[in-house]
């Protein structure tokens, strides 16, 4: 189940030209050859199933969810030929510092640019000098700690790391909600487990 819209560029959200007789690639007028970002999937079991069936990267979710948090949508990048080469899972709930907050978790192959676009970065990946400082946060995957580094963002708190050979991004709005990443957070891959997820209203962040 997806919200009706044409595929777009995962980096700038601009229109993309589909493959044709002269090229087998999707192209963006700004970024050249890209993988197309498909319309967001609704926050429901059917939306998750479509993403899970096509994903070539993990479909990360915080589990257990922090108190009061809900799953609020899914997005993926790729086409029927390539499969899902980037997947975003949106979550919404109360910020540790008060007020509502949104979190988007992204797993993606290098060079796709979806996580960087949510963080407001110009390039497709975290950028020069990434990972050279002390990690700012960590999450646990299968009982193992995974370091995450803070990535400068305009109005977000963004963190990035590497997991299972792919980029892992956690991007939060508003920026003070980044305090959530200091809690004991654990990630599960929804391709591998069936969880009774609580769903909320569709997040506007996935297509932003």
N, C-alpha and C positions, 0 to 999 in steps of 0.2 A: 504494500500500500504506500503510495507516494503522493505528495502534493503536486498537482499538475503544473508543470513549468518545463521549459526547454533546458537541456544541459548547458552548463556554464563553465567558465574557467575557474579552477580551484584556487587560483592565486589572486585574481582581480575581480572575479564574479561577472566578468564581461561575457558577451556571447562567443560561442565557438562554432567553427565551421566543421561539419561532419566530413568523414572520408568521402572521396569522390574518385572519378576516373583517373585523376592526376596524382592523388596522394592517398595513402592508407591511414593517415594520421588525422586526428582532430587538431584544429589550429585556432589559436587566439591571436587577434590582431596585435596585441601588446607582447605576449609571451611566446609566440610561435607554437611549436608542437607541444600539446599538453594532453593529459588524460582528462576526460570530461567529468565534471561533478554533476551527479544526477540529482534530481529533486529530492529534498529531505523525505525520509520515511516517517510515517506517523508513529507516535509512541504507543505501541500496542504489540502483542505477540506476533501478529502477521507482519508488521513492519520489521521487527527484529528478524524474523525467519528469512525474509528476502535478503537482508544484508548478510546474515550468517551463511546462507547458502552460497553466496557469491564471493565472500571475503577471502582474500589471499593473505591477509594480515590479521592480527588479533582484533577481537571486538571487546575492548576493555570496559569494565564497569567496576566501580567501587563496590566491594562486597565484604562484609556487610555495609550497607549504606549508612552514612551518618544519620542521626536522628532527624526525622522530618524531611529527608531528601527523597526525591522522586526521579524516575527516568522520564525525560521529556523529549525524546526523539533520537533519530539516527540519520546519518548522512554517509554517502560513500562516493568514491571517485573511481571511475573505470567504465568500461563498456562490456557488452556481452562477450566479446572476444577476450579481453584482458582479465575480467573479473575485478573484484574490489581491491584496488591497490592502495587505498587509504580508506579508513573508516573512522567516523566521529560518533561518539555517544554523548548526548547532552543530558545533564542532570541539573536539577534546581532544588533549592532548599534554603534554610536559614543560614546566614553568614555567622561565623563565630564571633564577629564584632558587632552584630546587630543588622537587621534588615534582610531583605531577600538577596540571594546570590545565584549565579549561574556558573556551571562548570562544563567545559567541553573537553573530553578525553579523545585524543587522536592517536591512532597507530597508522603509520604510513611508510611506504618504501622511500628511500632517499630520492630527492629531486621532485617529489610531487608538489609540495608547497602548501598543503591544506593547513597544517598546524601553524606554519609561519604566518599564513594569512589571517588566521584568527588572532594571533599575537600582534598583528600589525607590522610585521617585518617585510622589507622589500624583496628579500631573496627567498628561495624555496626551502632553505635549511636554517639552522640556528645561527650560522654566520661564523666569521673569523674569530678565533680565540675561544670558541665554545669548549667547555669542559676543562679549562686549565685552572680554574679557581676552585675554592672549596664548595662542594655541593650545598645547595640551599634547602633541600628537602629530600625525602626518600619515601618510596612506597615499597610494599612487600608483594612479591609474586612467587607463589608456591613456597612461601616461607623464607625466601631470600630477599634481602634488602636491595633495592635498585636506586642509585643516586639520581637526583634531578638537579639541574642547574637553573638558576633564575635567568630569564631572557628578558631584556628591556622591552617594555611595551608602552603604548600611549595611555590607554585607559584600562589596562588589564594587569593581572598578575599572571605571568606566563612562566612555565617551567618545562624543561625538555631533558630527555635522556635517551638511552638506547635499550631496547628490550627485544630479544629474540631476532636480532638482525634488522630491526626496524626502528624508526624514530617513535618515541612516545612523548606526546605533548599533553600538558594539563594547563588549560587557559581559563582563568576565572574573572568574572565581572561582579561587582566593581573591584578595583585593585585591592582594597583592604581585605576582601574575601580570601586573598591568598593565604591568610592565617590558617585556613583549613588544611593546607598542606603540611602544617606542623603537627597534625594529629597522626595517630597510628592508623594509616590507611593501607588497605589491602586490595589488590586488583585481581579479578577473575576474568578469564577469556570466555565470552559467551558462545564461542564455537564449541567449547569443550564441556560446558556445564549447562544444565537446565535449572534456572532459578525462578522463583516466584517473584518477579519484579513488580514493584508498585509503579504505576504510570500516572503522569500528570498531564497538564495541558501542553501542547506543542511549543517548544522553545523557539523564539525568534532568532536566537543566536546562530543556528546552524546555517542559515543562508546569508548571514550578515557579512 
